[in-house]
C-alpha cells in the first residue's frame, strides 16, 4: 500500500524560513550558508592522507590551508552539511518521502538519468570551485550580503540553465 | 553583539555545534519545500514548477532585510560579516559551468545532499560527480589559476556599484522579485504539471 504523501510547504513560507536560517548563519558565524566547501574540505583531507607529498605542492590545497588552519574536517561547512543530511532525512521521514529511487522523466531510462546526474555533478563541482561557491555559498549567501559577485554568479547560473533548457528538455518534461 | 563567533561571544566548538543545528534547519526547509526532487527543481527552467525561483528569492530578500534591520537595531556589526569577493571572470565563467551542470544534472550541491538524504540515488551519483569535479579543479589548478584570479574587484556591494544606498537597492530588489513571482504564478497556470 502506498503511503499518503504529505504536500510540500508553501514556497513563500519556505523562502522566509530559509531566509531566517541564512540570517541565523550570518548572525552566528559572520558568514552565510554553503555546500560545495564541505566537499572541498573532504577532498583536502583525503588527498593529504593518500598523497601527502603531492598535496604539499598543490596550489589549491595551499590556498585552502591558508584560509582554514587546522583540521580541514573541523570547519563550519562540514558541520553544516552534516546537519543538512540530518534535516533532510527528518523532513522526508515526517512527510513519508523516504524511498530509494532514481527519479527521472518517463522519456529517459534510469541509466541515462544517472549518467546525466554524474555529468552535471562534475560540471557543478568544477564550476563551484572556479566561482568560489555554489548556489548556496556564492549566489544565495552572496545576494543576502549584497555582494556584487554573488549577483553576477546567480545571473550566470540561472541565465545559462535557461539558455540550455531547450536542448535538454527531453530529460525533464 | 553579532556575529557571535567573530566577536568571540561563543567558543569555536559552540560555533561548530550551531553550524550543525543551522544545517539541520537548512536541510529540513529545503526538503519541505521540495528541493529534494530534481524534476521539481528543473521545473523552474520550463515554467511548470517555479518553486526554486520563489523560495530562492524570498530567502535572499528575507536574509538581506534581516541583516539590514539587525544592523539598524545594533544587533549585528555588518562590517564583520563576510562579503563574498568579486573576481569578475571566474564569477561569470564559474556560473556558466554551474548553470550547465544544473540543467544537465538537475541538482545543485546543497539540494543534492538534501535529495540523497531521502534516498534519491540520482542525487547520490550527482554528489559523486561533485567530488570528481572539485578534484579535477584541484589537480589542474595551475592550468586555470590565471582565470581564477583575474579581474579582482575587491568585495564591493552591488548597491555601491550602482550608486544606491543599501535600503534603496533592497527596495528595488523586492519590486523585481514581486514581478518575477507574478510571472511565475502565471507560468504555472499556463504550463501543466504534476507533483513529483
Interface residues (C-beta under 8 A of the other chain):
Chain A: X7 X8 X9 X11 X12 X14 X15 X16 X17 X18 X19 X20 X21 X22 X23 X24 X25 X26 X27 X28 X29 X30 X31 X32 X33 X35 X36 X39 X40 X42 X43 X47 X58 X59 X60 X61 X74 X76 X77 X79 X80 X81 X82 X83 X84 X85 X86 X87 X88 X89 X90 X91 X92 X95 X97 X98 X99 X100 X101 X102 X103 X104 X105 X113 X114 X116 X117 X118 X119 X120 X121 X122 X123 X124 X125 X126 X127 X128 X129 X130 X131 X132 X133 X134 X135 X136 X137 X138 X139 X140 X141 X142 X143 X144 X145 X146 X147 X148 X149 X150 X151 X152 X153 X154 X155 X156 X157 X158 X159 X160 X161 X162 X163 X164 X165 X168 X169 X171 X172 X173
Chain B: X2 X3 X4 X5 X6 X10 X15 X16 X17 X18 X19 X20 X21 X22 X23 X24 X25 X26 X27 X28 X29 X30 X31 X32 X33 X34 X36 X37 X38 X39 X42 X43 X45 X46 X48 X50 X51 X54 X55 X56 X57 X58 X59 X60 X61 X62 X63 X64 X66 X67 X70 X75 X76 X78 X80 X81 X82 X83 X84 X85 X86 X87 X88 X90 X91 X92 X93 X94 X95 X96 X97 X98 X99 X100 X101 X102 X103 X104 X105 X106 X107 X108 X109 X110 X111 X112 X113 X114 X115 X116 X117 X118 X119 X120 X121 X122 X123 X125 X126 X127 X128 X129 X130 X131 X132 X133 X134 X135 X136 X137 X138 X139 X141 X142 X144 X145 X147 X148 X153 X155 X156 X157 X158 X159 X160 X161 X166 X169 X181 X195 X196
